[in-house]
Amino acid sequence: MIWWLADEARARLEKAALVALQEEHDWLTGVRVRFLDNLQLCVDVEVVHGGEKIPLAVIYPLTFPDTPPIVMPYGERRLSEHQYGAGGELCLQWRPDNWDAAVTGAMMVESAYGLIAAERAPDGRTGAVPSDHRTSLAAELRFETWRLMVPEGAWTSLEGHLSEMVVKISLSMTARHTNRVAHLTAIGAPGSELWISPQPVLKNAGTRTGYLLRTRQDMSALAQHGGGEIDDLSKLVPDLAPLLGKQELPFLIVLEEGGRRIAYDIQWSRNGLPLLIPYRMIEEGELAKRSASNRDVISTRHVAIVGCGSIGSKIAASLARSAVRRFLLVDEDVFLQAILCATNSTLWPSDGIRSTRSPTGFSRS
């Protein structure tokens, strides 16, 4: 079924919305409608931001309006951080996971422009647009092979000290294949530490020294550096310039007053230049986030499960581990409170459980 033939009213609405958008905003400078080989409707638009002309293709799937249009740049171009690879589709406000058939292609174009403008600040800096997608810590770390582990209490030990300071740090380093894990073990020079990690000393681990820089300055130039060789490191980190002339370059942790924290291991490259190796910083408090779900919200829900056999019982156990606290379980078998509490006191606490008769047997809540 070709939607623009079957639903002429919606096709007219899409065209009118695009015309209205172009008349309302001067950043939309071109709109051209064409058809692809499979009769998909494609609208070529041109948006302008900061003097740059950006051509985009809005491709309506044959299943529109039940599924969203695809908005993508022309050519193998990396237009945004919210994009599925160079030349790929932009991830916008409306996607398959939250799609509403009332959303028009013009609204998708406006969303694309909003994303482009938000990531390109007037002063030339690269802006960050928060993602709507929630991922687990494990998923985020899947491709983060260089990691810095920070035990709890490390940053609180700096409270009451100067807001701008440079202090020595000690780390232990472990390596396996292509993975490198650094563990922060102390803040402060040996003998005058501000903080020492309570974690046991790792066996067969190497040692590394470096500096922690606490600053009020904007370190965006360093934070946005993707790693690799750099000609003049002292320009990125002026506070460490006197310490960078040594034969061994340091491991560096930067704490900005705004809350941003970045870490690099700095080594000499084969070309004799400083080589920045970015590390993903992982605080022990983050490790409690075992899933991407909002446990505070889930814990307030009341879940009913009808049938508690081989499938229902496992679903109940999984939900309990995900923080659900209130259950209504319906099954034709008889539930004995004493047996349930003795079998799994964690899942079924004795307090607050009551038995009620249901048409098919007993239920528990």
C-alpha positions as CSV (number, residue, x, y, z in Angstrom):
1,M,0.0,0.0,0.0
2,I,1.4,3.4,-1.0
3,W,0.4,5.8,1.7
4,W,0.4,9.0,-0.3
5,L,-2.0,7.5,-2.8
6,A,-4.3,5.8,-0.2
7,D,-4.4,8.9,2.1
8,E,-4.4,12.0,-0.1
9,A,-5.5,14.2,2.8
10,R,-2.4,13.3,4.7
11,A,-0.2,13.9,1.7
12,R,-1.6,17.4,1.3
13,L,-1.1,18.0,5.0
14,E,2.6,17.0,4.8
15,K,3.1,19.4,1.8
16,A,1.3,22.3,3.5
17,A,3.3,21.8,6.7
18,L,6.6,22.0,4.8
19,V,5.5,25.1,2.9
20,A,4.4,26.8,6.2
21,L,7.8,25.9,7.8
22,Q,9.7,27.4,5.0
23,E,7.6,30.6,5.1
24,E,8.1,30.9,8.9
25,H,11.8,30.3,9.2
26,D,14.6,31.7,7.1
27,W,16.9,28.8,8.0
28,L,15.0,26.6,5.7
29,T,16.0,27.7,2.2
30,G,15.0,24.9,0.0
31,V,12.3,22.2,-0.3
32,R,12.1,19.8,-3.2
33,V,9.8,16.8,-3.5
34,R,10.8,13.7,-5.5
35,F,10.2,9.9,-5.6
36,L,12.6,7.1,-5.1
37,D,12.7,4.0,-7.3
38,N,10.4,2.1,-4.9
39,L,7.9,5.0,-5.0
40,Q,9.0,6.2,-1.5
41,L,8.3,9.9,-1.1
42,C,11.6,11.9,-0.5
43,V,11.8,15.6,0.3
44,D,15.1,17.3,-0.2
45,V,15.6,20.2,2.2
46,E,18.4,22.6,2.8
47,V,18.9,24.2,6.2
48,V,21.4,27.0,7.0
49,H,23.1,27.5,10.3
50,G,26.0,29.8,10.9
51,G,26.4,30.5,7.2
52,E,26.8,26.8,6.5
53,K,24.3,25.1,4.0
54,I,23.4,21.6,5.1
55,P,21.3,19.5,2.7
56,L,19.1,16.8,4.2
57,A,16.9,14.1,2.8
58,V,13.5,13.3,4.5
59,I,12.5,9.9,3.4
60,Y,8.9,8.7,4.1
61,P,8.6,5.0,4.5
62,L,5.8,3.1,2.7
63,T,4.4,2.5,6.1
64,F,4.0,6.2,7.0
65,P,2.3,7.5,9.1
66,D,2.5,4.4,11.2
67,T,6.3,4.7,11.2
68,P,8.5,7.8,11.2
69,P,10.3,9.4,8.3
70,I,14.1,9.1,8.1
71,V,16.2,12.3,8.1
72,M,19.8,12.0,7.0
73,P,22.5,14.2,5.4
74,Y,23.8,13.7,1.9
75,G,27.2,12.1,1.5
76,E,29.2,10.2,4.1
77,R,29.0,13.0,6.6
78,R,29.1,12.9,10.3
79,L,26.7,15.7,11.1
80,S,25.9,15.0,14.7
81,E,26.7,12.9,17.7
82,H,23.1,11.7,17.6
83,Q,23.6,9.9,14.3
84,Y,23.9,6.3,13.3
85,G,27.4,6.6,11.8
86,A,28.8,8.9,9.0
87,G,26.0,9.5,6.4
88,G,23.5,7.7,8.6
89,E,20.1,8.6,10.0
90,L,19.8,11.3,12.6
91,C,18.3,10.3,16.0
92,L,15.7,13.0,16.6
93,Q,13.0,13.8,19.2
94,W,10.5,11.3,17.5
95,R,11.8,7.8,16.8
96,P,10.2,4.3,16.4
97,D,10.2,4.0,20.2
98,N,8.1,7.1,20.8
99,W,6.5,7.7,17.5
100,D,3.1,9.4,17.2
101,A,1.3,9.4,13.9
102,A,0.4,13.0,14.3
103,V,4.0,14.1,13.9
104,T,4.7,15.5,10.4
105,G,7.8,15.5,8.3
106,A,8.0,19.3,8.8
107,M,8.3,18.7,12.5
108,M,11.1,16.2,11.9
109,V,12.9,18.8,9.8
110,E,12.5,21.4,12.6
111,S,13.8,18.8,15.1
112,A,16.8,18.2,12.9
113,Y,17.6,21.9,12.7
114,G,17.3,22.2,16.5
115,L,19.8,19.4,17.0
116,I,22.3,20.9,14.5
117,A,22.0,24.4,16.1
118,A,22.3,23.0,19.7
119,E,25.5,21.2,18.8
120,R,27.1,24.2,17.1
121,A,27.4,27.1,19.6
122,P,27.8,30.7,18.3
123,D,31.3,30.9,19.7
124,G,32.5,27.9,17.7
125,R,32.5,25.4,20.6
126,T,30.9,22.0,20.2
127,G,27.7,21.7,22.3
128,A,26.4,18.5,23.9
129,V,22.8,17.5,23.5
130,P,21.6,15.0,26.1
131,S,20.4,11.6,24.9
132,D,16.9,10.3,25.5
133,H,18.2,6.8,25.4
134,R,18.9,5.2,28.8
135,T,21.7,2.6,28.8
136,S,23.2,0.5,31.5
137,L,26.7,1.1,32.8
138,A,27.8,-2.2,31.4
139,A,26.6,-1.3,27.9
140,E,28.4,2.1,28.1
141,L,31.7,0.4,29.1
142,R,31.5,-2.3,26.4
143,F,33.9,-0.4,24.2
144,E,35.7,1.6,26.9
145,T,38.9,-0.5,27.2
146,W,40.8,2.2,29.1
147,R,39.3,2.7,32.5
148,L,40.0,4.6,35.7
149,M,38.5,3.2,38.9
150,V,37.9,5.7,41.6
151,P,36.9,4.3,45.1
152,E,34.3,6.1,47.1
153,G,35.5,8.9,49.3
154,A,38.2,10.1,46.9
155,W,36.6,13.4,45.9
156,T,35.1,14.2,49.3
157,S,38.6,14.1,50.7
158,L,39.3,17.4,48.7
159,E,36.5,19.3,50.5
160,G,37.9,22.1,52.5
161,H,41.0,22.4,50.4
162,L,41.7,25.1,47.7
163,S,39.4,25.3,44.7
164,E,42.4,25.5,42.5
165,M,45.3,23.1,43.3
166,V,47.7,20.6,41.8
167,V,48.4,17.5,43.9
168,K,50.2,14.3,43.3
169,I,48.3,11.1,42.8
170,S,49.3,7.4,42.9
171,L,47.7,4.6,40.8
172,S,48.0,0.9,40.3
173,M,47.7,-0.4,36.7
174,T,46.5,-3.7,35.4
175,A,46.5,-4.9,31.8
176,R,45.0,-7.7,29.9
177,H,45.1,-8.0,26.1
178,T,43.9,-4.6,24.9
179,N,42.4,-3.5,28.2
180,R,44.1,-1.2,30.6
181,V,42.6,-0.4,34.1
182,A,44.0,2.2,36.4
183,H,43.0,2.2,40.1
184,L,43.4,5.5,42.0
185,T,45.2,4.5,45.2
186,A,46.2,7.8,46.8
187,I,45.8,11.6,46.5
188,G,48.7,13.5,47.8
189,A,52.5,13.0,48.0
190,P,53.8,9.9,49.8
191,G,53.8,10.6,53.5
192,S,51.4,13.5,53.3
193,E,48.4,11.9,51.6
194,L,45.0,13.6,51.7
195,W,43.3,10.3,50.9
196,I,44.4,6.7,50.7
197,S,42.2,4.0,49.0
198,P,40.6,1.5,51.4
199,Q,40.8,-1.1,48.7
200,P,43.3,-4.0,49.1
201,V,46.6,-3.8,47.1
202,L,46.2,-5.5,43.8
203,K,48.6,-8.4,43.1
204,N,50.8,-8.3,40.0
205,A,49.8,-4.7,39.3
206,G,52.1,-2.0,38.1
207,T,52.4,1.5,39.6
208,R,51.9,4.9,38.1
209,T,52.2,8.4,39.4
210,G,50.6,11.6,38.1
211,Y,48.8,14.8,39.1
212,L,45.3,15.8,40.0
213,L,44.4,19.3,38.8
214,R,41.5,21.0,40.5
215,T,40.6,24.2,38.6
216,R,38.0,26.9,38.0
217,Q,39.1,27.2,34.3
218,D,37.1,25.9,31.4
219,M,39.0,22.8,30.2
220,S,36.8,22.1,27.1
221,A,39.8,22.1,24.8
222,L,41.3,19.2,26.8
223,A,38.0,17.5,27.4
224,Q,37.1,17.5,23.7
225,H,40.5,16.1,22.7
226,G,39.9,12.6,21.4
227,G,43.4,11.4,22.2
228,G,46.5,11.1,20.2
229,E,49.6,13.2,19.7
230,I,49.7,16.8,20.6
231,D,52.4,19.4,19.7
232,D,52.2,21.6,22.8
233,L,50.6,20.0,25.8
234,S,51.4,23.0,28.0
235,K,48.9,25.2,26.0
236,L,46.1,22.8,26.9
237,V,47.1,22.5,30.6
238,P,49.1,25.7,31.5
239,D,49.0,24.8,35.2
240,L,51.1,21.7,34.6
241,A,53.6,23.4,32.2
242,P,56.5,23.4,34.8
243,L,55.9,19.6,35.4
244,L,55.8,18.4,31.8
245,G,59.5,18.7,31.0
246,K,60.4,15.6,32.8
247,Q,61.5,12.4,31.1
248,E,58.4,10.5,32.3
249,L,55.0,12.2,31.6
250,P,52.3,12.0,34.2
251,F,48.8,10.4,34.5
252,L,46.4,13.4,34.6
253,I,43.0,13.8,36.3
254,V,41.3,17.2,35.9
255,L,38.4,18.2,38.1
256,E,36.6,21.3,36.9
257,E,34.6,23.5,39.3
258,G,31.5,22.8,37.1
259,G,31.7,19.1,37.9
260,R,33.3,17.8,34.8
261,R,36.0,15.1,35.4
262,I,38.4,13.9,32.8
263,A,41.4,11.6,32.9
264,Y,44.3,11.0,30.5
265,D,47.5,8.9,30.6
266,I,50.2,10.9,28.9
267,Q,53.0,9.0,27.3
268,W,55.7,9.8,24.8
269,S,54.8,8.7,21.2
270,R,57.3,7.2,18.7
271,N,57.6,10.7,17.2
272,G,58.8,12.1,20.5
273,L,55.5,14.0,21.1
274,P,53.2,13.8,24.1
275,L,50.5,11.1,23.4
276,L,47.1,11.6,25.2
277,I,45.3,8.3,26.1
278,P,41.8,9.1,27.4
279,Y,40.5,7.0,30.3
280,R,36.8,6.5,31.1
281,M,36.4,7.4,34.8
282,I,34.3,5.0,36.8
283,E,33.3,5.8,40.4
284,E,32.3,3.0,42.7
285,G,28.9,4.5,43.3
286,E,28.1,4.0,39.6
287,L,28.6,0.3,39.9
288,A,25.3,0.1,41.9
289,K,23.5,1.0,38.7
290,R,23.1,-2.6,37.5
291,S,20.5,-1.7,34.9
292,A,19.1,1.3,33.0
293,S,15.7,1.2,34.7
294,N,14.5,3.8,37.1
295,R,14.4,1.7,40.3
296,D,12.9,4.5,42.4
297,V,9.8,4.5,40.1
298,I,9.6,0.7,39.8
299,S,9.7,0.2,43.6
300,T,6.4,2.1,43.9
301,R,4.5,-0.2,41.4
302,H,2.1,-2.9,42.3
303,V,2.4,-5.9,40.0
304,A,-0.1,-8.7,39.5
305,I,0.9,-12.1,38.0
306,V,-1.7,-14.7,37.1
307,G,-0.1,-18.1,37.0
308,C,3.0,-18.7,39.1
309,G,4.4,-21.8,37.5
310,S,7.7,-22.2,35.7
311,I,7.4,-18.9,33.8
312,G,5.4,-16.7,36.2
313,S,7.6,-17.5,39.2
314,K,10.7,-16.6,37.3
315,I,9.1,-13.3,36.2
316,A,8.2,-12.5,39.8
317,A,11.7,-13.2,40.9
318,S,13.2,-11.0,38.2
319,L,10.9,-8.2,39.0
320,A,11.7,-8.5,42.7
321,R,15.4,-8.2,41.9
322,S,14.6,-5.1,39.8
323,A,13.1,-3.4,43.0
324,V,9.4,-4.2,42.7
325,R,8.1,-4.6,46.3
326,R,4.3,-5.2,46.0
327,F,2.9,-8.3,44.3
328,L,-0.4,-9.8,43.7
329,L,0.2,-13.5,42.7
330,V,-2.7,-15.6,41.5
331,D,-2.4,-19.4,41.1
332,E,-4.6,-22.4,41.6
333,D,-2.1,-23.9,44.0
334,V,-2.2,-23.2,47.8
335,F,0.5,-20.8,49.0
336,L,1.7,-21.4,52.5
337,Q,3.2,-18.4,54.1
338,A,5.6,-20.3,56.3
339,I,7.0,-22.3,53.4
340,L,7.4,-19.2,51.2
341,C,9.2,-17.2,53.9
342,A,11.5,-20.1,54.7
343,T,12.3,-20.8,51.1
344,N,13.1,-17.2,50.1
345,S,13.1,-14.7,52.9
346,T,14.6,-12.1,50.6
347,L,12.0,-12.3,48.0
348,W,9.0,-13.0,50.3
349,P,9.4,-11.1,53.6
350,S,7.0,-12.4,56.2
351,D,5.7,-9.0,57.1
352,G,3.1,-7.4,54.9
353,I,2.1,-10.7,53.1
354,R,-1.6,-11.7,53.3
355,S,-3.5,-14.5,51.6
356,T,-6.9,-14.0,49.9
357,R,-9.2,-16.4,48.1
358,S,-9.5,-15.9,44.3
359,P,-11.8,-17.5,41.9
360,T,-9.0,-19.8,40.7
361,G,-7.3,-20.5,44.0
362,F,-5.3,-18.3,46.4
363,S,-3.6,-15.0,45.7
364,R,-0.9,-13.3,47.7
365,S,-0.2,-9.6,48.0
